[in-house]
C-alpha cells in the first residue's frame, strides 16, 4: 500500500494537507516510511499532542494516513497510506500559494545539501534541465501520464546506489 503516491484531486483533500503542521507530519511519514504517534508528531510541529491528534484525524479523513496498532495500548501510531502526494486537481489561490511555498522549501532543502558523493568521494554526476514547453491542455496531460509511466518503471529498480531523484512539473498558463 505504501508503494504508490496518494492521488489528490479534490480541493478538500488539498486543504487538509496544506496546514503547516499536517504538511510537516506528512512529509516526515513519507520520508521515514515509519509511524508517528500524536506525541512524536507534536514534537515535530511544536503543537500539543491533543492538537496533533486532531490534525492526524483530519489527515485520516482526507485519506492520507491511518491509525496502526498500538504497541503499548496507550498511544496509537499513525502511518501514511502512500509514499507521497500526487496533486492533480485544481487548487484555489490559497492552496496554490501554499503548494508553491512547500515546493520551494523542498527544492531549497535538496539544493542546499549539495551533490551526493560517489564511492570515490567525488560529487556524483548531476543533470539539471530547465525548459518550457508550449502545449495544449490535452498534450500536457499526455506528457504528465507518460512521465509518470517512466517513473513507475524505474520505481522498482533497486540495483544502484540510492540517490534522491526528483521531478518537478508545473503549469504556467500562457499569456492570452
C-alpha positions as CSV (number, residue, x, y, z in Angstrom):
1,X,0.0,0.0,0.0
2,X,3.0,2.4,0.6
3,X,4.3,1.8,-2.9
4,X,2.1,4.4,-4.6
5,X,1.6,8.1,-4.3
6,X,-1.8,9.2,-3.0
7,X,-3.8,10.9,-5.8
8,X,-5.2,14.2,-4.7
9,X,-7.9,15.6,-7.0
10,X,-10.3,17.2,-4.6
11,X,-9.9,20.7,-3.1
12,X,-11.0,19.5,0.3
13,X,-8.1,17.0,0.3
14,X,-5.7,19.7,-0.8
15,X,-6.9,22.0,2.0
16,X,-6.5,19.2,4.6
17,X,-2.8,18.7,3.6
18,X,-1.9,22.4,3.4
19,X,-1.9,23.1,7.1
20,X,1.8,23.6,8.1
21,X,1.7,21.0,10.9
22,X,-0.1,18.5,8.8
23,X,2.3,19.0,5.8
24,X,5.3,18.6,8.2
25,X,3.9,15.3,9.6
26,X,3.0,14.0,6.1
27,X,6.5,14.7,4.7
28,X,8.0,13.1,7.8
29,X,5.9,10.0,7.3
30,X,6.6,9.8,3.6
31,X,10.4,10.2,4.2
32,X,10.7,7.9,7.2
33,X,8.4,5.1,6.0
34,X,7.5,4.5,9.6
35,X,4.8,5.5,12.0
36,X,4.4,8.5,14.3
37,X,2.3,8.9,17.5
38,X,0.5,12.1,18.2
39,X,3.2,12.9,20.8
40,X,6.0,12.4,18.3
41,X,4.2,14.4,15.7
42,X,3.6,17.1,18.3
43,X,7.3,17.3,19.0
44,X,8.0,17.9,15.3
45,X,5.4,20.6,14.9
46,X,5.5,22.4,18.3
47,X,1.9,21.6,18.9
48,X,0.3,19.8,21.9
49,X,-0.3,16.0,21.5
50,X,-4.1,16.7,21.7
51,X,-3.9,19.3,18.9
52,X,-1.8,16.9,16.8
53,X,-4.3,14.1,17.4
54,X,-7.0,16.4,15.9
55,X,-4.7,17.1,12.8
56,X,-3.9,13.4,12.4
57,X,-7.6,12.6,12.4
58,X,-8.2,15.3,9.7
59,X,-5.4,13.7,7.6
60,X,-7.1,10.3,8.1
61,X,-10.5,11.7,6.9
62,X,-8.7,13.0,3.8
63,X,-7.3,9.6,3.1
64,X,-3.6,10.3,3.8
65,X,-2.9,8.4,7.0
66,X,-4.4,5.6,9.1
67,X,-4.0,4.5,12.6
68,X,-1.8,1.5,13.1
69,X,-2.0,-1.0,16.0
70,X,-0.7,0.4,19.3
71,X,2.3,-1.4,20.8
72,X,1.7,-0.3,24.4
73,X,-2.0,0.0,24.3
74,X,-1.9,3.8,25.1
75,X,-0.7,5.8,22.2
76,X,-1.6,4.7,18.7
77,X,0.9,5.2,15.9
78,X,-0.2,6.6,12.5
79,X,1.2,5.7,9.1
80,X,1.0,7.2,5.7
81,X,-1.2,5.4,3.1
82,X,1.3,6.1,0.3
83,X,4.8,7.3,-0.4
84,X,3.9,10.9,-1.3
85,X,1.1,13.0,-2.8
86,X,0.3,13.5,-6.5
87,X,-1.8,16.6,-6.6
88,X,-3.5,16.9,-9.9
89,X,-6.7,18.7,-9.0
90,X,-7.4,22.4,-9.4
91,X,-6.3,24.3,-6.2
92,X,-7.8,27.6,-5.1
93,X,-5.5,30.6,-4.7
94,X,-4.6,29.9,-1.1
95,X,-3.9,26.2,-1.7
96,X,-1.9,27.0,-4.8
97,X,0.3,29.6,-2.9
98,X,0.9,27.1,-0.1
99,X,1.9,24.4,-2.6
100,X,4.4,26.7,-4.2
101,X,5.8,27.6,-0.8
102,X,6.2,23.9,0.2
103,X,7.7,23.1,-3.2
104,X,10.2,26.0,-2.9
105,X,11.2,24.7,0.6
106,X,11.7,21.2,-0.7
107,X,13.9,22.5,-3.6
108,X,15.9,24.6,-1.2
109,X,16.5,21.6,1.0
110,X,17.6,19.5,-1.9
111,X,20.0,22.0,-3.4
112,X,21.4,23.2,-0.1
113,X,22.6,19.6,0.6
114,X,24.9,19.8,-2.4
115,X,25.6,17.0,-4.9
116,X,25.8,13.4,-3.5
117,X,29.2,11.8,-3.3
118,X,30.1,8.8,-5.3
119,X,32.1,5.8,-3.9
120,X,35.4,7.6,-4.7
121,X,34.3,10.6,-2.7
122,X,33.9,12.9,-5.6
123,X,30.5,14.5,-6.4
124,X,28.1,12.2,-8.2
125,X,27.4,13.5,-11.7
126,X,24.2,15.5,-11.8
127,X,21.9,16.5,-14.6
128,X,19.7,19.6,-14.4
129,X,17.3,20.6,-17.1
130,X,15.2,23.7,-17.4
131,X,12.9,24.1,-20.3
132,X,9.5,25.4,-21.2
133,X,7.1,23.6,-23.5
134,X,4.0,25.2,-25.1
135,X,1.3,22.5,-25.1
136,X,-2.4,22.2,-25.2
137,X,-4.1,21.0,-22.0
138,X,-4.6,17.6,-23.6
139,X,-0.9,17.3,-24.6
140,X,0.2,18.5,-21.1
141,X,-2.0,15.7,-19.6
142,X,-0.4,13.2,-22.0
143,X,3.1,14.3,-21.1
144,X,2.3,14.0,-17.4
145,X,1.0,10.5,-17.9
146,X,4.0,9.4,-19.9
147,X,6.4,10.8,-17.4
148,X,4.7,9.0,-14.6
149,X,4.8,5.8,-16.6
150,X,8.6,6.1,-16.9
151,X,8.9,7.0,-13.2
152,X,6.8,3.9,-12.3
153,X,9.1,1.7,-14.5
154,X,12.2,2.9,-12.6
155,X,10.5,2.9,-9.2
156,X,11.1,-0.8,-8.6
157,X,14.8,-0.5,-9.6
158,X,17.0,-1.5,-6.6
159,X,20.3,-2.1,-8.4
160,X,22.2,1.1,-7.9
161,X,23.2,3.3,-5.0
162,X,20.3,5.2,-3.6
163,X,20.1,8.8,-4.7
164,X,17.2,11.1,-4.3
165,X,15.8,11.8,-7.7
166,X,13.2,14.4,-8.1
167,X,11.0,15.7,-10.8
168,X,9.1,19.0,-10.9
169,X,6.4,19.6,-13.3
170,X,4.1,22.6,-13.3
171,X,1.8,24.6,-15.4
172,X,2.0,28.3,-16.1
173,X,-0.9,29.4,-18.3
174,X,0.3,31.2,-21.4
175,X,-0.5,34.9,-21.5
176,X,-3.6,35.4,-23.6
